[in-house]
Amino acid sequence: MAKESMKAREVKRQAMVKKYAAKRKVLKDAGDWEGLQKLPKDASPVRLHNRCKLTGRPKGYMRTFGISRVTFREMANQGLIPGVRKASW
């Protein structure tokens, strides 16, 4: 389980990216690099990091499901993810 502060920080970054997206696009299209530098650091989408929706784990993230590999395996074994079952051949 990730620290609550880390999860909250990531949510805050997502909100900031969303808030400044239009302004960043205008500045980028105009080639105003100095104007871009004056925006907050966290307004850049590059600073976002995917985290598991349930545990907040930053590594082993599976985009398709929005959860980490560990959580995915637990849920798949319990049959909580539709259409997913353990392979056997």
C-alpha positions as CSV (number, residue, x, y, z in Angstrom):
1,M,0.0,0.0,0.0
2,A,1.4,3.4,-1.0
3,K,1.5,6.3,1.4
4,E,-1.7,8.4,1.2
5,S,0.5,11.5,0.6
6,M,1.9,9.9,-2.5
7,K,-1.5,9.1,-3.9
8,A,-2.8,12.6,-3.0
9,R,0.3,14.2,-4.7
10,E,-0.4,12.2,-7.9
11,V,-4.1,13.3,-7.9
12,K,-3.0,16.9,-7.4
13,R,-0.6,16.6,-10.4
14,Q,-3.4,15.2,-12.6
15,A,-5.6,18.2,-11.7
16,M,-2.9,20.7,-12.4
17,V,-2.1,19.0,-15.8
18,K,-5.8,19.2,-16.7
19,K,-6.0,22.9,-15.6
20,Y,-3.1,24.1,-17.7
21,A,-3.5,21.8,-20.7
22,A,-5.1,24.5,-22.9
23,K,-2.6,27.2,-21.9
24,R,0.3,24.8,-22.5
25,K,-1.0,24.0,-26.0
26,V,-1.3,27.6,-27.0
27,L,2.2,28.5,-25.7
28,K,3.7,25.4,-27.4
29,D,2.0,26.2,-30.7
30,A,3.3,29.8,-30.5
31,G,6.8,28.5,-29.7
32,D,6.9,30.6,-26.5
33,W,9.3,28.5,-24.5
34,E,9.9,31.2,-21.9
35,G,6.1,31.3,-21.2
36,L,6.1,27.5,-20.8
37,Q,8.9,27.8,-18.2
38,K,6.9,30.2,-16.2
39,L,4.1,27.6,-15.7
40,P,4.3,25.4,-12.6
41,K,6.5,22.3,-13.0
42,D,3.6,19.9,-12.1
43,A,1.6,21.3,-15.1
44,S,3.7,19.2,-17.4
45,P,2.1,15.8,-18.3
46,V,5.6,14.3,-18.3
47,R,5.6,14.4,-14.5
48,L,2.5,12.2,-14.2
49,H,3.1,8.6,-13.1
50,N,0.6,5.8,-13.4
51,R,-0.4,4.2,-10.1
52,C,-2.7,1.3,-9.2
53,K,-6.2,2.5,-8.5
54,L,-6.6,0.2,-5.5
55,T,-3.2,0.1,-3.8
56,G,-1.4,3.1,-5.2
57,R,1.6,0.9,-6.3
58,P,3.7,2.8,-8.8
59,K,5.5,-0.1,-10.4
60,G,4.1,-3.1,-12.4
61,Y,1.1,-1.0,-13.6
62,M,-1.1,-2.6,-16.3
63,R,-2.7,0.1,-18.4
64,T,-5.5,-2.1,-19.7
65,F,-6.9,-2.6,-16.2
66,G,-5.6,0.4,-14.3
67,I,-4.2,-1.8,-11.6
68,S,-0.8,-3.3,-10.6
69,R,0.3,-6.8,-11.6
70,V,0.0,-8.0,-8.0
71,T,-3.5,-6.7,-7.6
72,F,-4.4,-8.1,-11.0
73,R,-3.2,-11.6,-10.1
74,E,-5.1,-11.6,-6.8
75,M,-8.3,-10.4,-8.5
76,A,-8.0,-12.8,-11.4
77,N,-7.5,-15.8,-9.1
78,Q,-10.6,-14.8,-7.2
79,G,-12.5,-14.5,-10.5
80,L,-13.2,-10.8,-10.1
81,I,-12.0,-9.7,-13.5
82,P,-14.5,-10.7,-16.3
83,G,-13.0,-12.7,-19.2
84,V,-9.7,-13.4,-17.4
85,R,-8.8,-16.8,-16.2
86,K,-5.6,-18.7,-15.5
87,A,-3.9,-20.2,-18.5
88,S,-3.2,-23.9,-18.7
89,W,-1.9,-25.8,-21.7
